[in-house]
Amino acid sequence: MRRLSALAASLILSTALVSPAVAQDVLPALETPSQVLFWPQAAREAGFRAMDQIVPHRVIKAGERPHPLPAGEPLDLDVDAYMQSEHTAGILVLQDGHIRFEKYGLGFTPEGRWTSFSVAKSLTSTLVGAAIKDGYIESLETPIVRYLPELAGSAYDGVTVRQLLTMTSGADWNEDYTDPNADVARFFTKHETGGMDPTLHYMRQLKRAAEPGTRWHYSTGETNLVGVLLTRATGKPLADYLSEKLWQPYGMERDSGWMIDETGQEASGCCVIATLRDWGRVGQFILDGGRIGDTEVLPHGWLEQATTKQADIGEEGEGYGFQWWTHENGRFGAYGIFGQSITIDPNRRTVVVILSAWPTATGRSAQRSALLAQIAAAVDAAPQASSATSQ
């Protein structure tokens, strides 16, 4: 997640745009920037579906013709107990680009937009691939100080684009969502930067805990560095570049939003706001190989690297690619705190999107894994009759 330091001032302006229920439950909970991590349950359920009314953001423009998601053969799934226990706002199952299951809860609707939290990381890494193909970034092996010279002499001096994408920079960072003094919380607190980009100012102060490339360590701050690098390299806001490369040409059905800080920089490690179906389209784009019609948006072989294990995370059968989580069964996914996920299964040609307001930031992946196994079994029991995609 990105610093919310512009939020306090913006809340006064946004109050009139928020429904009374959201205003009562959410606005008081954002008196300090990091409190989004510590919202009560009612605030989460109301606020996650109204972030576009609460936080400053840049619009990601959609296309004029939505990418079709035709109805497929319905799956026999009973998810009511799961949705209730896991505080789930939406579940979407696509197979071959067809909707085989779709259900909403928590007052969320097909027209609504839900915050992604760290699912945005996988979008950010995909934009790096596009920027390499477009010639804005030289290669994965390029030192990041070429684009971020303010990091010279810091723990990030000598770190490559690849190491930043795989979170193997070696820089120290605390991502404990329960600790208000962790980096992931303090990072969002406004501080004097002397005119330097606030992300660079904070990250250049971190200490080196390991040699670059030798240790995986999860860090939202590093994805925010990737975002600043992308903005520098392309000369474009991330929301505009995402619209140019994916949202418009692929055909997202609704404009989306990307949260920004006080300088206007997108929170590249967090907080894209989009519909359930548009999150499904993101997954379908990846499952389709990063192609839009006959156009290859990403370099040849990019997704093969991005979605397979590049770093050992210390859990058997699990790994980390380029901001994608990988699994030994061939699946891979984009995951965010409080239960946001896009899980892609190339073997079954499925995309499963789950949007939630978990009662805890993490620690409920076993329940989600059980649901994914239930969905996989339903797909195996009733395969989609047509293998034609919706492109």
C-alpha positions as CSV (number, residue, x, y, z in Angstrom):
1,M,0.0,0.0,0.0
2,R,1.0,3.6,-0.6
3,R,1.3,6.5,1.7
4,L,-2.2,8.0,2.4
5,S,-0.8,11.3,3.6
6,A,-3.0,13.3,1.2
7,L,-6.0,11.6,2.6
8,A,-6.7,13.7,5.6
9,A,-7.2,16.8,3.5
10,S,-9.1,15.0,0.9
11,L,-11.6,13.5,3.3
12,I,-13.2,16.9,3.9
13,L,-13.8,17.3,0.2
14,S,-15.0,13.7,-0.3
15,T,-17.4,13.5,2.6
16,A,-20.3,14.9,0.5
17,L,-19.8,12.2,-2.1
18,V,-20.0,9.3,0.3
19,S,-23.2,7.6,1.4
20,P,-24.2,8.2,5.1
21,A,-23.4,4.6,6.0
22,V,-19.9,4.8,4.5
23,A,-19.3,8.3,6.0
24,Q,-20.2,7.0,9.5
25,D,-18.2,3.8,9.3
26,V,-15.2,4.8,7.2
27,L,-14.3,8.5,7.5
28,P,-13.6,8.5,11.2
29,A,-11.3,5.4,10.7
30,L,-9.0,7.4,8.5
31,E,-7.9,10.1,10.9
32,T,-4.3,8.9,10.4
33,P,-2.9,7.5,7.2
34,S,-2.1,4.0,8.3
35,Q,-5.5,3.3,9.9
36,V,-6.7,1.6,6.8
37,L,-4.9,-1.4,8.2
38,F,-6.8,-1.2,11.4
39,W,-10.4,-0.5,10.3
40,P,-13.2,-2.3,12.2
41,Q,-15.1,-4.9,10.3
42,A,-18.0,-2.6,9.4
43,A,-15.6,0.0,8.0
44,R,-13.9,-2.6,5.8
45,E,-17.1,-3.9,4.3
46,A,-18.4,-0.4,3.6
47,G,-15.1,1.2,2.7
48,F,-13.5,-1.3,0.4
49,R,-16.5,-0.9,-2.0
50,A,-16.3,2.9,-1.8
51,M,-12.6,3.6,-2.0
52,D,-13.1,5.6,-5.2
53,Q,-15.2,8.0,-3.1
54,I,-12.7,8.2,-0.2
55,V,-9.1,8.3,-1.5
56,P,-7.5,10.6,-4.1
57,H,-6.9,8.6,-7.3
58,R,-6.1,8.9,-11.0
59,V,-8.6,7.5,-13.4
60,I,-7.7,4.5,-15.6
61,K,-9.8,5.1,-18.7
62,A,-11.6,2.1,-20.1
63,G,-12.2,1.2,-23.7
64,E,-15.2,2.0,-25.8
65,R,-16.1,-1.6,-26.5
66,P,-16.0,-3.9,-23.5
67,H,-14.2,-7.2,-24.0
68,P,-17.1,-9.8,-24.0
69,L,-17.5,-12.3,-21.3
70,P,-20.2,-14.5,-22.6
71,A,-22.2,-16.8,-20.3
72,G,-20.8,-20.4,-20.0
73,E,-22.4,-23.5,-18.6
74,P,-23.2,-22.7,-14.9
75,L,-21.1,-24.5,-12.3
76,D,-22.8,-26.3,-9.5
77,L,-21.3,-24.4,-6.6
78,D,-22.6,-23.7,-3.1
79,V,-20.4,-20.9,-1.7
80,D,-22.9,-19.3,0.7
81,A,-21.2,-20.5,3.8
82,Y,-17.8,-19.4,2.5
83,M,-19.0,-16.0,1.5
84,Q,-20.5,-15.4,4.9
85,S,-17.6,-16.7,7.0
86,E,-15.0,-14.9,4.8
87,H,-16.9,-11.7,4.3
88,T,-16.8,-12.1,0.6
89,A,-18.0,-9.3,-1.8
90,G,-17.7,-11.2,-5.1
91,I,-16.6,-14.4,-6.7
92,L,-16.1,-14.8,-10.5
93,V,-15.1,-18.0,-12.3
94,L,-14.1,-17.7,-16.0
95,Q,-13.2,-20.7,-18.2
96,D,-12.1,-20.1,-21.7
97,G,-13.3,-16.5,-21.2
98,H,-16.8,-17.6,-20.4
99,I,-18.5,-16.8,-17.1
100,R,-19.3,-20.0,-15.4
101,F,-20.0,-18.6,-11.9
102,E,-20.6,-15.1,-10.5
103,K,-22.0,-14.1,-7.2
104,Y,-22.0,-10.9,-5.0
105,G,-22.3,-10.1,-1.3
106,L,-21.7,-7.3,1.2
107,G,-23.8,-4.9,-0.8
108,F,-21.4,-5.1,-3.7
109,T,-22.8,-5.1,-7.2
110,P,-21.6,-5.7,-10.8
111,E,-21.4,-2.0,-11.3
112,G,-19.4,-1.4,-8.1
113,R,-15.6,-1.1,-7.9
114,W,-13.5,-2.8,-5.2
115,T,-10.0,-2.0,-4.0
116,S,-7.3,-4.5,-5.0
117,F,-4.7,-3.9,-2.3
118,S,-1.6,-5.9,-3.4
119,V,-3.2,-7.5,-6.5
120,A,-2.0,-4.2,-8.0
121,K,1.6,-5.5,-7.7
122,S,1.0,-7.9,-10.5
123,L,-0.4,-5.2,-12.7
124,T,2.7,-3.1,-12.0
125,S,5.1,-5.9,-12.9
126,T,3.1,-6.4,-16.1
127,L,3.7,-2.8,-17.0
128,V,7.4,-3.3,-16.6
129,G,7.2,-6.0,-19.2
130,A,5.3,-3.6,-21.5
131,A,7.9,-0.9,-20.9
132,I,10.7,-3.2,-21.8
133,K,9.0,-4.2,-25.0
134,D,8.3,-0.5,-25.7
135,G,12.0,0.3,-25.2
136,Y,11.5,2.5,-22.1
137,I,13.4,0.1,-19.8
138,E,16.6,-1.4,-21.2
139,S,16.4,-4.9,-19.6
140,L,15.7,-6.9,-16.4
141,E,19.5,-6.7,-15.6
142,T,19.7,-2.9,-15.7
143,P,20.6,-1.4,-12.3
144,I,17.7,0.6,-11.0
145,V,19.9,3.6,-10.1
146,R,20.0,4.3,-13.9
147,Y,16.4,5.4,-13.5
148,L,16.4,6.3,-9.8
149,P,19.8,8.1,-9.2
150,E,18.6,9.2,-5.8
151,L,19.2,5.7,-4.6
152,A,23.0,5.8,-5.3
153,G,24.9,4.9,-2.1
154,S,21.8,3.3,-0.5
155,A,20.9,-0.4,0.0
156,Y,19.5,-0.3,-3.5
157,D,22.7,0.7,-5.2
158,G,23.6,-2.3,-7.4
159,V,20.1,-3.8,-7.4
160,T,18.7,-4.7,-10.8
161,V,15.2,-4.4,-12.2
162,R,14.9,-8.2,-11.9
163,Q,15.9,-8.2,-8.2
164,L,13.4,-5.4,-7.5
165,L,10.6,-7.4,-9.3
166,T,11.4,-10.6,-7.4
167,M,11.8,-8.8,-4.1
168,T,15.4,-10.1,-3.7
169,S,17.0,-6.7,-3.3
170,G,18.4,-7.5,0.2
171,A,17.1,-4.3,1.7
172,D,15.5,-4.6,5.2
173,W,11.8,-3.9,5.5
174,N,9.0,-4.7,8.0
175,E,5.7,-5.7,6.4
176,D,3.8,-6.6,9.6
177,Y,0.3,-5.4,9.1
178,T,-0.5,-5.6,12.8
179,D,2.3,-3.3,13.9
180,P,1.7,0.4,13.6
181,N,5.4,1.0,13.8
182,A,6.2,-1.3,10.9
183,D,7.6,0.1,7.6
184,V,4.4,-0.7,5.8
185,A,2.5,1.6,8.2
186,R,5.2,4.3,8.8
187,F,5.8,4.5,5.1
188,F,2.4,6.1,4.7
189,T,3.1,8.9,7.3
190,K,3.8,12.2,5.8
191,H,7.4,13.4,6.4
192,E,9.7,16.1,5.2
193,T,11.6,15.0,2.1
194,G,13.4,18.2,1.0
195,G,11.6,18.0,-2.3
196,M,12.6,14.4,-3.1
197,D,9.9,11.9,-4.1
198,P,8.6,10.6,-0.8
199,T,8.9,6.9,-1.8
200,L,12.6,7.4,-2.8
201,H,13.2,9.4,0.4
202,Y,11.9,6.7,2.6
203,M,13.4,3.7,0.8
204,R,16.9,5.2,0.5
205,Q,17.1,5.1,4.3
206,L,16.7,1.4,4.6
207,K,19.6,-0.8,5.6
208,R,21.0,-3.7,3.6
209,A,20.2,-7.0,5.3
210,A,21.6,-9.4,2.6
211,E,23.4,-9.2,-0.7
212,P,21.2,-8.5,-3.7
213,G,19.8,-11.7,-5.2
214,T,20.4,-13.9,-2.2
215,R,17.3,-13.4,-0.1
216,W,13.5,-13.1,-0.8
217,H,11.7,-10.6,1.5
218,Y,8.2,-9.3,0.8
219,S,8.1,-5.5,0.6
220,T,5.3,-3.3,-0.6
221,G,7.8,-0.4,-0.6
222,E,9.8,-2.1,-3.3
223,T,6.8,-2.3,-5.6
224,N,6.3,1.4,-5.0
225,L,9.9,1.9,-6.1
226,V,9.0,-0.1,-9.3
227,G,6.2,2.4,-9.9
228,V,8.4,5.4,-9.6
229,L,10.9,3.7,-11.9
230,L,8.1,3.1,-14.5
231,T,6.9,6.7,-14.3
232,R,10.5,8.0,-14.7
233,A,11.2,5.6,-17.6
234,T,8.0,6.1,-19.6
235,G,7.4,9.7,-18.7
236,K,3.7,8.8,-18.1
237,P,1.5,8.4,-15.1
238,L,1.0,4.7,-14.3
239,A,-2.8,5.0,-14.7
240,D,-2.3,6.5,-18.2
241,Y,0.2,3.8,-19.2
242,L,-2.1,1.0,-17.9
243,S,-5.0,2.5,-19.8
244,E,-2.9,2.7,-23.0
245,K,-1.5,-0.8,-22.8
246,L,-4.5,-2.8,-21.3
247,W,-7.6,-1.0,-20.0
248,Q,-8.6,0.6,-23.4
249,P,-7.3,-1.8,-26.0
250,Y,-8.4,-5.0,-24.2
251,G,-11.8,-3.5,-23.4
252,M,-12.4,-3.0,-19.7
253,E,-16.0,-2.1,-19.2
254,R,-15.6,0.7,-16.6
255,D,-13.1,3.4,-15.8
256,S,-11.1,2.3,-12.8
257,G,-8.9,4.2,-10.4
258,W,-5.4,4.1,-8.9
259,M,-4.8,5.7,-5.6
260,I,-2.2,8.5,-5.6
261,D,0.0,10.2,-3.0
262,E,0.3,13.9,-2.4
263,T,2.7,14.2,-5.4
264,G,0.3,12.5,-7.7
265,Q,2.3,9.3,-7.9
266,E,0.2,6.1,-8.1
267,A,0.4,3.6,-5.3
268,S,2.0,0.9,-7.5
269,G,2.1,-1.7,-4.7
270,C,-1.6,-1.3,-3.9
271,C,-5.0,0.0,-4.5
272,V,-6.4,-0.2,-8.0
273,I,-10.2,0.1,-7.8
274,A,-12.1,-1.9,-10.4
275,T,-15.2,-4.1,-11.0
276,L,-15.2,-7.8,-10.4
277,R,-15.6,-8.5,-14.1
278,D,-12.7,-6.2,-15.0
279,W,-10.5,-8.0,-12.6
280,G,-11.6,-11.1,-14.4
281,R,-10.6,-9.5,-17.7
282,V,-7.1,-8.8,-16.2
283,G,-6.7,-12.5,-15.4
284,Q,-8.0,-13.5,-18.9
285,F,-5.5,-11.2,-20.5
286,I,-2.7,-13.0,-18.7
287,L,-4.2,-16.4,-19.4
288,D,-4.3,-15.4,-23.1
289,G,-0.6,-14.9,-23.0
290,G,-0.5,-11.1,-22.7
291,R,-2.0,-10.7,-26.2
292,I,-4.7,-8.4,-27.4
293,G,-5.9,-9.8,-30.7
294,D,-2.7,-10.2,-32.8
295,T,-0.8,-7.7,-30.7
296,E,1.8,-8.9,-28.2
297,V,1.8,-6.4,-25.3
298,L,4.7,-8.1,-23.5
299,P,8.1,-9.4,-24.6
300,H,8.4,-12.9,-25.9
301,G,8.8,-15.2,-22.9
302,W,7.9,-12.6,-20.3
303,L,4.9,-14.3,-18.8
304,E,6.7,-17.6,-18.6
305,Q,9.3,-16.0,-16.4
306,A,6.8,-13.7,-14.5
307,T,4.5,-16.5,-13.5
308,T,6.9,-19.2,-12.6
309,K,9.1,-19.5,-9.5
310,Q,12.0,-17.0,-9.5
311,A,12.5,-16.8,-5.8
312,D,12.2,-19.3,-3.0
313,I,9.8,-18.0,-0.3
314,G,10.5,-20.7,2.2
315,E,7.3,-22.6,1.8
316,E,7.3,-26.0,0.1
317,G,5.8,-25.9,-3.4
318,E,5.4,-22.1,-3.3
319,G,7.4,-19.4,-4.9
320,Y,7.5,-15.8,-6.2
321,G,7.8,-14.7,-9.8
322,F,7.7,-11.1,-11.0
323,Q,5.2,-10.0,-8.4
324,W,3.1,-13.1,-9.0
325,W,2.8,-15.9,-6.4
326,T,3.5,-19.3,-7.9
327,H,2.3,-22.8,-7.0
328,E,3.8,-26.2,-7.9
329,N,0.4,-27.3,-9.3
330,G,0.9,-24.9,-12.2
331,R,-1.4,-22.2,-10.8
332,F,-0.3,-18.7,-10.1
333,G,-2.0,-15.7,-8.6
334,A,-2.1,-12.1,-7.6
335,Y,-3.1,-11.7,-3.9
336,G,-3.9,-8.8,-1.7
337,I,-4.5,-8.4,2.0
338,F,-8.0,-8.8,3.4
339,G,-8.8,-11.5,0.8
340,Q,-8.3,-10.1,-2.7
341,S,-7.1,-12.5,-5.3
342,I,-6.9,-13.4,-9.0
343,T,-6.0,-17.1,-9.4
344,I,-5.1,-18.4,-12.8
345,D,-5.0,-22.1,-13.6
346,P,-3.6,-22.7,-17.2
347,N,-4.3,-26.4,-17.1
348,R,-8.1,-25.8,-16.6
349,R,-8.0,-22.5,-18.5
350,T,-9.7,-20.8,-15.6
351,V,-9.5,-17.4,-13.9
352,V,-11.0,-17.2,-10.4
353,V,-11.4,-13.7,-8.8
354,I,-12.3,-13.4,-5.1
355,L,-12.9,-10.0,-3.5
356,S,-13.3,-9.9,0.3
357,A,-13.2,-8.0,3.5
358,W,-11.5,-10.6,5.7
359,P,-11.6,-9.9,9.5
360,T,-7.8,-10.0,9.4
361,A,-5.3,-8.8,6.8
362,T,-3.7,-12.2,6.3
363,G,-3.9,-15.7,7.8
364,R,-7.0,-17.1,6.0
365,S,-5.4,-18.5,2.8
366,A,-6.3,-22.1,3.9
367,Q,-10.0,-21.3,3.6
368,R,-9.4,-19.7,0.2
369,S,-7.4,-22.7,-0.9
370,A,-10.3,-25.0,0.1
371,L,-12.7,-22.9,-2.0
372,L,-10.3,-23.0,-5.0
373,A,-10.1,-26.8,-4.7
374,Q,-13.9,-26.9,-4.6
375,I,-14.1,-24.7,-7.7
376,A,-11.5,-26.9,-9.5
377,A,-13.5,-30.0,-8.7
378,A,-16.7,-28.5,-10.0
379,V,-14.9,-27.5,-13.2
380,D,-13.5,-31.1,-13.6
381,A,-16.9,-32.6,-13.0
382,A,-18.6,-30.4,-15.7
383,P,-16.0,-29.2,-18.3
384,Q,-17.0,-26.3,-20.5
385,A,-18.4,-27.8,-23.7
386,S,-16.8,-25.2,-26.0
387,S,-13.1,-24.3,-25.8
388,A,-13.6,-21.2,-27.8
389,T,-12.4,-18.0,-26.1
390,S,-14.2,-14.8,-26.0
391,Q,-11.7,-12.9,-28.0
